[in-house]
Amino acid sequence: MTRISSTVGDDPSGAPARRTAGRAPAGRSAGANWSTTPPPYSLGSVDNALRLIHALDERGELRVYEAAELLGVARSTAHRLLSTLCFRGFATQRGDSHVYLPGPALADAGLRALSRLDLRQVAGPPLRALADETGETVHLVVLEGNGARFVDGVESTQPLRVGLRVGMVLPAHATAAGKSILAALPPERVTDLYPRGVQTLTDRTLASLEEIQRHLTTVAQAGHATNHGESADDVAAVGVVIRDQARHPVGALALAAPAERLLPARIPLVAQRMHRAAATIGGHLLPGATTG
């Protein structure tokens, strides 16, 4: 589809607001490549480690001699690879035996993927309804470290609109959605998320941990977060946290529009609609079922 655009700024995910003909194509996620021929740039040790992780997941247990036969390497090499996987949590050793089992990191990775899929499935209809109600671009966002990852979204159909950036990660404190999640966390946890300082995107981005903490207090009191040029100029956004049935923050909704259309007087009504959508999503999420 041909896109004719006039850039006016970025949404909290870095997406430019565009004057666009038609809808943007839906994003695609790349699946695993199970080709038997490795790419010419593959690293043998990395490839072998990934093959062992796959074997552990598929078989449930793996002996050193089996790993050696699978990879076509010496048993000592297989043992070193399995020991490294144990060190990183992707495998565990059964007592003093030569039997290895899937580790907690492997299980956690699977649970996170299932959790995110569950959140996206639950959020889909309310997300689309919110986009229809407001006429603006909306995103589903989760926290990754101190970043906000945009995992799903619906783009506005208006000629001048903010485009989708599903899959992107930006500093959470520079986005409305990210700030709404951070404001729902204990202050000490927020502090732990910034061991190496604070990244800024514009001259309006919160520039220090102290500034972030003060701002999050205001966000918590208001019940929603806003973004006025903190990730890019000429775009405004509103963020509302999503909580599961135990009131744990698991994600957020973000609504972004050209700043000329998302004026302060409009924000309370927008936030009210977003809270309703967030409550609908959270009402379907059991405690612990979604980690974001």
BAGU-341353 format. One record per residue (C-alpha): x, y, z. Coordinates in Angstrom, 3 decimals. Example, Ala and Ser with C-alpha at 12.3 -4.5 7.8 and 13.67 -1.06 7.14 Angstrom:
<kolza X="12.300" Y="-4.500" Z="7.800"/>
<kolza X="13.670" Y="-1.060" Z="7.140"/>
***
This chain:
<kolza X="0.000" Y="0.000" Z="0.000"/>
<kolza X="1.321" Y="3.439" Z="-0.953"/>
<kolza X="1.605" Y="5.757" Z="2.033"/>
<kolza X="1.636" Y="9.530" Z="1.641"/>
<kolza X="2.791" Y="11.057" Z="4.902"/>
<kolza X="3.577" Y="14.379" Z="6.445"/>
<kolza X="5.604" Y="13.939" Z="9.624"/>
<kolza X="4.525" Y="16.094" Z="12.543"/>
<kolza X="6.219" Y="14.288" Z="15.432"/>
<kolza X="6.406" Y="11.014" Z="17.301"/>
<kolza X="4.115" Y="9.166" Z="19.657"/>
<kolza X="5.481" Y="7.761" Z="22.945"/>
<kolza X="6.737" Y="4.746" Z="21.043"/>
<kolza X="8.662" Y="6.845" Z="18.554"/>
<kolza X="6.053" Y="6.583" Z="15.799"/>
<kolza X="5.642" Y="9.670" Z="13.634"/>
<kolza X="2.208" Y="11.256" Z="13.364"/>
<kolza X="1.283" Y="11.037" Z="9.704"/>
<kolza X="-1.151" Y="12.306" Z="7.143"/>
<kolza X="-1.651" Y="8.920" Z="5.584"/>
<kolza X="-3.712" Y="7.315" Z="2.871"/>
<kolza X="-5.196" Y="4.106" Z="4.247"/>
<kolza X="-4.282" Y="1.886" Z="7.191"/>
<kolza X="-0.790" Y="0.712" Z="7.993"/>
<kolza X="-0.089" Y="-2.985" Z="7.418"/>
<kolza X="-0.202" Y="-5.098" Z="10.535"/>
<kolza X="3.141" Y="-5.909" Z="12.111"/>
<kolza X="4.569" Y="-9.374" Z="11.743"/>
<kolza X="6.684" Y="-11.286" Z="14.185"/>
<kolza X="9.400" Y="-13.513" Z="12.866"/>
<kolza X="9.150" Y="-17.155" Z="13.869"/>
<kolza X="11.976" Y="-19.529" Z="14.609"/>
<kolza X="13.940" Y="-20.839" Z="11.668"/>
<kolza X="14.235" Y="-24.605" Z="11.981"/>
<kolza X="16.187" Y="-25.043" Z="8.742"/>
<kolza X="18.754" Y="-27.816" Z="8.918"/>
<kolza X="21.330" Y="-25.610" Z="7.182"/>
<kolza X="22.843" Y="-22.999" Z="9.520"/>
<kolza X="23.469" Y="-19.499" Z="8.177"/>
<kolza X="27.042" Y="-18.795" Z="7.057"/>
<kolza X="27.549" Y="-16.317" Z="9.910"/>
<kolza X="26.369" Y="-18.615" Z="12.717"/>
<kolza X="28.585" Y="-19.131" Z="15.781"/>
<kolza X="29.110" Y="-22.804" Z="16.519"/>
<kolza X="29.114" Y="-22.524" Z="20.314"/>
<kolza X="25.985" Y="-20.382" Z="20.352"/>
<kolza X="24.231" Y="-22.713" Z="17.938"/>
<kolza X="25.174" Y="-25.735" Z="20.063"/>
<kolza X="23.900" Y="-24.083" Z="23.235"/>
<kolza X="20.582" Y="-23.237" Z="21.570"/>
<kolza X="20.265" Y="-26.796" Z="20.273"/>
<kolza X="20.752" Y="-28.106" Z="23.813"/>
<kolza X="18.117" Y="-25.697" Z="25.156"/>
<kolza X="15.705" Y="-26.908" Z="22.497"/>
<kolza X="16.510" Y="-30.549" Z="23.315"/>
<kolza X="15.996" Y="-29.981" Z="27.043"/>
<kolza X="12.649" Y="-28.361" Z="26.383"/>
<kolza X="11.569" Y="-31.110" Z="24.000"/>
<kolza X="12.835" Y="-34.181" Z="25.891"/>
<kolza X="12.533" Y="-33.066" Z="29.505"/>
<kolza X="15.989" Y="-34.421" Z="30.384"/>
<kolza X="19.341" Y="-34.868" Z="28.719"/>
<kolza X="22.437" Y="-36.915" Z="29.581"/>
<kolza X="25.957" Y="-35.776" Z="28.768"/>
<kolza X="26.561" Y="-38.576" Z="26.273"/>
<kolza X="23.227" Y="-37.780" Z="24.577"/>
<kolza X="24.197" Y="-34.120" Z="24.289"/>
<kolza X="27.567" Y="-35.107" Z="22.836"/>
<kolza X="25.920" Y="-37.382" Z="20.250"/>
<kolza X="23.346" Y="-34.723" Z="19.375"/>
<kolza X="25.989" Y="-32.086" Z="18.726"/>
<kolza X="28.711" Y="-34.375" Z="17.369"/>
<kolza X="31.230" Y="-33.138" Z="19.935"/>
<kolza X="33.334" Y="-34.677" Z="22.699"/>
<kolza X="31.624" Y="-35.421" Z="25.997"/>
<kolza X="33.870" Y="-32.902" Z="27.737"/>
<kolza X="32.616" Y="-30.182" Z="25.368"/>
<kolza X="29.004" Y="-31.202" Z="25.929"/>
<kolza X="29.576" Y="-31.143" Z="29.679"/>
<kolza X="30.996" Y="-27.611" Z="29.524"/>
<kolza X="28.022" Y="-26.406" Z="27.487"/>
<kolza X="25.544" Y="-27.971" Z="29.910"/>
<kolza X="27.424" Y="-26.513" Z="32.867"/>
<kolza X="27.173" Y="-23.055" Z="31.285"/>
<kolza X="23.431" Y="-23.535" Z="30.780"/>
<kolza X="23.166" Y="-24.474" Z="34.456"/>
<kolza X="25.073" Y="-21.333" Z="35.435"/>
<kolza X="22.624" Y="-19.205" Z="33.411"/>
<kolza X="19.576" Y="-21.022" Z="34.749"/>
<kolza X="18.564" Y="-22.748" Z="31.525"/>
<kolza X="19.365" Y="-26.201" Z="32.934"/>
<kolza X="19.709" Y="-27.951" Z="36.283"/>
<kolza X="21.698" Y="-31.051" Z="37.184"/>
<kolza X="19.977" Y="-33.981" Z="38.863"/>
<kolza X="22.050" Y="-34.464" Z="42.000"/>
<kolza X="25.544" Y="-35.703" Z="41.214"/>
<kolza X="24.421" Y="-37.562" Z="38.104"/>
<kolza X="25.125" Y="-36.747" Z="34.492"/>
<kolza X="21.418" Y="-36.020" Z="33.875"/>
<kolza X="20.321" Y="-32.462" Z="33.127"/>
<kolza X="16.800" Y="-31.055" Z="33.324"/>
<kolza X="15.195" Y="-27.808" Z="32.063"/>
<kolza X="16.124" Y="-24.919" Z="34.352"/>
<kolza X="13.991" Y="-22.105" Z="35.776"/>
<kolza X="15.104" Y="-19.593" Z="33.131"/>
<kolza X="13.696" Y="-21.839" Z="30.418"/>
<kolza X="10.414" Y="-22.180" Z="32.283"/>
<kolza X="10.244" Y="-18.450" Z="33.022"/>
<kolza X="10.800" Y="-17.580" Z="29.373"/>
<kolza X="7.908" Y="-19.804" Z="28.380"/>
<kolza X="5.650" Y="-18.397" Z="31.066"/>
<kolza X="6.453" Y="-14.826" Z="30.043"/>
<kolza X="5.603" Y="-15.613" Z="26.440"/>
<kolza X="2.322" Y="-17.228" Z="27.474"/>
<kolza X="1.542" Y="-14.345" Z="29.811"/>
<kolza X="2.115" Y="-11.744" Z="27.133"/>
<kolza X="0.049" Y="-13.716" Z="24.653"/>
<kolza X="-2.733" Y="-13.948" Z="27.239"/>
<kolza X="-2.631" Y="-10.195" Z="27.865"/>
<kolza X="-2.763" Y="-9.430" Z="24.150"/>
<kolza X="-5.681" Y="-11.778" Z="23.611"/>
<kolza X="-7.664" Y="-10.289" Z="26.483"/>
<kolza X="-6.808" Y="-6.711" Z="25.540"/>
<kolza X="-7.651" Y="-7.034" Z="21.848"/>
<kolza X="-11.391" Y="-6.197" Z="21.861"/>
<kolza X="-11.188" Y="-3.351" Z="24.445"/>
<kolza X="-8.198" Y="-1.925" Z="22.566"/>
<kolza X="-10.147" Y="-1.827" Z="19.311"/>
<kolza X="-13.203" Y="-0.392" Z="21.048"/>
<kolza X="-11.090" Y="2.373" Z="22.615"/>
<kolza X="-9.651" Y="3.271" Z="19.219"/>
<kolza X="-13.158" Y="3.442" Z="17.753"/>
<kolza X="-14.471" Y="5.569" Z="20.641"/>
<kolza X="-11.660" Y="8.103" Z="20.592"/>
<kolza X="-10.638" Y="8.071" Z="16.947"/>
<kolza X="-6.976" Y="8.017" Z="18.011"/>
<kolza X="-4.104" Y="5.541" Z="17.889"/>
<kolza X="-3.947" Y="3.300" Z="20.950"/>
<kolza X="-1.281" Y="0.845" Z="22.140"/>
<kolza X="-0.936" Y="-1.968" Z="24.643"/>
<kolza X="2.329" Y="-1.563" Z="26.548"/>
<kolza X="4.292" Y="-3.704" Z="29.010"/>
<kolza X="7.321" Y="-2.900" Z="31.141"/>
<kolza X="10.686" Y="-4.471" Z="30.230"/>
<kolza X="13.304" Y="-3.392" Z="32.724"/>
<kolza X="13.073" Y="0.393" Z="32.611"/>
<kolza X="11.726" Y="0.302" Z="29.062"/>
<kolza X="8.196" Y="0.393" Z="27.709"/>
<kolza X="7.551" Y="-2.199" Z="24.989"/>
<kolza X="4.619" Y="-1.622" Z="22.652"/>
<kolza X="3.174" Y="-5.096" Z="22.119"/>
<kolza X="-0.060" Y="-4.353" Z="20.277"/>
<kolza X="-1.978" Y="-1.428" Z="18.889"/>
<kolza X="-4.735" Y="-0.036" Z="16.700"/>
<kolza X="-3.971" Y="2.898" Z="14.428"/>
<kolza X="-6.328" Y="5.823" Z="14.011"/>
<kolza X="-8.130" Y="6.164" Z="10.679"/>
<kolza X="-7.996" Y="9.968" Z="10.713"/>
<kolza X="-5.975" Y="11.604" Z="7.904"/>
<kolza X="-3.600" Y="13.168" Z="10.443"/>
<kolza X="-2.701" Y="10.514" Z="12.974"/>
<kolza X="0.041" Y="8.949" Z="15.053"/>
<kolza X="1.383" Y="5.773" Z="13.485"/>
<kolza X="1.847" Y="2.369" Z="15.103"/>
<kolza X="5.164" Y="1.249" Z="16.550"/>
<kolza X="4.349" Y="-2.217" Z="17.772"/>
<kolza X="7.531" Y="-3.999" Z="18.873"/>
<kolza X="9.475" Y="-0.874" Z="19.789"/>
<kolza X="10.952" Y="-0.245" Z="23.234"/>
<kolza X="11.519" Y="3.267" Z="24.615"/>
<kolza X="12.511" Y="4.542" Z="28.066"/>
<kolza X="9.460" Y="4.058" Z="30.260"/>
<kolza X="9.832" Y="7.473" Z="31.898"/>
<kolza X="9.607" Y="9.122" Z="28.457"/>
<kolza X="6.221" Y="7.562" Z="27.633"/>
<kolza X="2.777" Y="8.070" Z="29.116"/>
<kolza X="2.117" Y="4.330" Z="29.339"/>
<kolza X="5.498" Y="3.598" Z="30.894"/>
<kolza X="5.046" Y="6.302" Z="33.510"/>
<kolza X="1.611" Y="4.942" Z="34.434"/>
<kolza X="3.166" Y="1.532" Z="35.149"/>
<kolza X="6.133" Y="2.981" Z="37.050"/>
<kolza X="3.756" Y="5.027" Z="39.219"/>
<kolza X="2.042" Y="1.797" Z="40.295"/>
<kolza X="5.328" Y="0.265" Z="41.542"/>
<kolza X="6.961" Y="0.779" Z="44.959"/>
<kolza X="9.502" Y="3.641" Z="44.813"/>
<kolza X="12.364" Y="1.319" Z="45.759"/>
<kolza X="11.594" Y="-0.931" Z="42.789"/>
<kolza X="11.646" Y="2.068" Z="40.462"/>
<kolza X="15.038" Y="3.009" Z="41.889"/>
<kolza X="16.344" Y="-0.503" Z="41.189"/>
<kolza X="15.305" Y="-0.145" Z="37.536"/>
<kolza X="17.789" Y="2.708" Z="36.988"/>
<kolza X="21.220" Y="1.495" Z="38.135"/>
<kolza X="23.047" Y="3.362" Z="35.371"/>
<kolza X="21.275" Y="6.699" Z="35.203"/>
<kolza X="18.467" Y="8.068" Z="33.058"/>
<kolza X="18.226" Y="8.325" Z="29.275"/>
<kolza X="16.635" Y="11.432" Z="27.750"/>
<kolza X="15.046" Y="11.735" Z="24.314"/>
<kolza X="14.099" Y="15.424" Z="24.209"/>
<kolza X="14.687" Y="18.476" Z="26.381"/>
<kolza X="11.327" Y="17.706" Z="28.044"/>
<kolza X="12.184" Y="14.145" Z="29.072"/>
<kolza X="12.517" Y="13.542" Z="32.815"/>
<kolza X="16.277" Y="13.746" Z="33.263"/>
<kolza X="17.053" Y="12.235" Z="36.687"/>
<kolza X="15.804" Y="9.549" Z="39.030"/>
<kolza X="14.791" Y="12.207" Z="41.562"/>
<kolza X="12.747" Y="14.005" Z="38.910"/>
<kolza X="11.128" Y="10.716" Z="37.858"/>
<kolza X="10.149" Y="9.854" Z="41.443"/>
<kolza X="8.585" Y="13.276" Z="42.017"/>
<kolza X="6.675" Y="13.070" Z="38.771"/>
<kolza X="5.401" Y="9.561" Z="39.499"/>
<kolza X="3.835" Y="10.826" Z="42.723"/>
<kolza X="1.791" Y="13.261" Z="40.637"/>
<kolza X="0.855" Y="10.509" Z="38.187"/>
<kolza X="-0.343" Y="8.249" Z="41.006"/>
<kolza X="-2.509" Y="11.042" Z="42.402"/>
<kolza X="-4.018" Y="11.872" Z="39.003"/>
<kolza X="-4.673" Y="8.237" Z="38.102"/>
<kolza X="-3.200" Y="8.655" Z="34.620"/>
<kolza X="0.019" Y="9.845" Z="32.993"/>
<kolza X="0.541" Y="12.308" Z="30.181"/>
<kolza X="3.303" Y="12.899" Z="27.686"/>
<kolza X="3.712" Y="16.312" Z="26.081"/>
<kolza X="6.734" Y="16.210" Z="23.810"/>
<kolza X="8.789" Y="14.055" Z="26.166"/>
<kolza X="9.676" Y="11.502" Z="23.511"/>
<kolza X="9.286" Y="13.772" Z="20.479"/>
<kolza X="7.799" Y="17.120" Z="19.603"/>
<kolza X="4.219" Y="17.851" Z="18.520"/>
<kolza X="2.622" Y="14.711" Z="19.941"/>
<kolza X="0.633" Y="14.282" Z="23.140"/>
<kolza X="-0.313" Y="11.032" Z="24.858"/>
<kolza X="-2.215" Y="9.642" Z="27.831"/>
<kolza X="-1.337" Y="6.444" Z="29.703"/>
<kolza X="-3.418" Y="4.351" Z="32.101"/>
<kolza X="-2.157" Y="1.336" Z="34.024"/>
<kolza X="-3.749" Y="-2.117" Z="33.679"/>
<kolza X="-4.033" Y="-4.152" Z="36.883"/>
<kolza X="-4.953" Y="-7.802" Z="37.336"/>
<kolza X="-7.620" Y="-8.954" Z="39.777"/>
<kolza X="-5.134" Y="-8.699" Z="42.654"/>
<kolza X="-4.420" Y="-5.062" Z="41.673"/>
<kolza X="-0.899" Y="-5.846" Z="40.455"/>
<kolza X="0.230" Y="-3.639" Z="37.533"/>
<kolza X="0.656" Y="-5.817" Z="34.450"/>
<kolza X="0.718" Y="-3.333" Z="31.588"/>
<kolza X="-0.788" Y="-0.103" Z="30.353"/>
<kolza X="-2.878" Y="1.490" Z="27.651"/>
<kolza X="-1.480" Y="4.433" Z="25.698"/>
<kolza X="-3.438" Y="6.851" Z="23.522"/>
<kolza X="-1.441" Y="9.176" Z="21.287"/>
<kolza X="-2.502" Y="11.994" Z="18.978"/>
<kolza X="-1.102" Y="15.123" Z="17.370"/>
<kolza X="-0.724" Y="17.691" Z="20.154"/>
<kolza X="-3.131" Y="20.050" Z="18.409"/>
<kolza X="-5.923" Y="17.490" Z="18.872"/>
<kolza X="-5.161" Y="16.163" Z="22.359"/>
<kolza X="-5.575" Y="19.401" Z="24.293"/>
<kolza X="-5.684" Y="19.497" Z="28.131"/>
<kolza X="-9.464" Y="19.988" Z="28.193"/>
<kolza X="-9.952" Y="16.688" Z="26.330"/>
<kolza X="-7.681" Y="14.568" Z="28.519"/>
<kolza X="-10.097" Y="13.844" Z="31.439"/>
<kolza X="-12.696" Y="12.339" Z="29.083"/>
<kolza X="-10.026" Y="10.341" Z="27.255"/>
<kolza X="-8.593" Y="9.076" Z="30.551"/>
<kolza X="-12.071" Y="8.062" Z="31.732"/>
<kolza X="-12.598" Y="5.927" Z="28.628"/>
<kolza X="-9.133" Y="4.440" Z="29.005"/>
<kolza X="-9.803" Y="3.511" Z="32.640"/>
<kolza X="-12.939" Y="1.720" Z="31.554"/>
<kolza X="-11.012" Y="-0.261" Z="28.944"/>
<kolza X="-8.206" Y="-1.035" Z="31.414"/>
<kolza X="-10.729" Y="-2.285" Z="33.980"/>
<kolza X="-12.318" Y="-4.551" Z="31.378"/>
<kolza X="-8.932" Y="-6.046" Z="30.520"/>
<kolza X="-7.816" Y="-6.406" Z="34.128"/>
<kolza X="-11.078" Y="-8.056" Z="35.130"/>
<kolza X="-10.152" Y="-11.036" Z="32.957"/>
<kolza X="-6.615" Y="-11.413" Z="34.324"/>
<kolza X="-6.180" Y="-13.705" Z="37.302"/>
<kolza X="-3.509" Y="-12.833" Z="39.895"/>
<kolza X="-0.131" Y="-13.986" Z="38.641"/>
<kolza X="-1.481" Y="-14.919" Z="35.234"/>
<kolza X="0.216" Y="-11.963" Z="33.542"/>
<kolza X="3.601" Y="-10.535" Z="34.340"/>
<kolza X="3.929" Y="-7.904" Z="31.630"/>
***
